[in-house]
Amino acid sequence: MGLTYIAEGAVRRNALHYNLGTWLALVAAATLFVTAPGFFGVLAVLGGGAYAVAAVLEGRRLDSLAA
């Protein structure tokens, strides 16, 4: 999923999506070093947290474009 966001961010020149994709790809790579049941927790906390931060920042970005 991270590579999809990187591609979209690059094509649309959207830094938020590009950075989100980079973060998700790094988190996914880091989970390779975590034991079997633990990587789901890492993905949920770090990946889900990234989506929460991105949702807030996307709202701010859209508000600034509308103004």
Sequence and secondary structure as in RCSB ss.txt:
>XXXX:A:sequence
MGLTYIAEGAVRRNALHYNLGTWLALVAAATLFVTAPGFFGVLAVLGGGAYAVAAVLEGRRLDSLAA
>XXXX:A:secstr
 HHHHHHHHHHHT HHHHHHHHHHHHHHHHGGGS TTHHHHHIIIIIHHHHHHHHHHHHHHHHHHH 
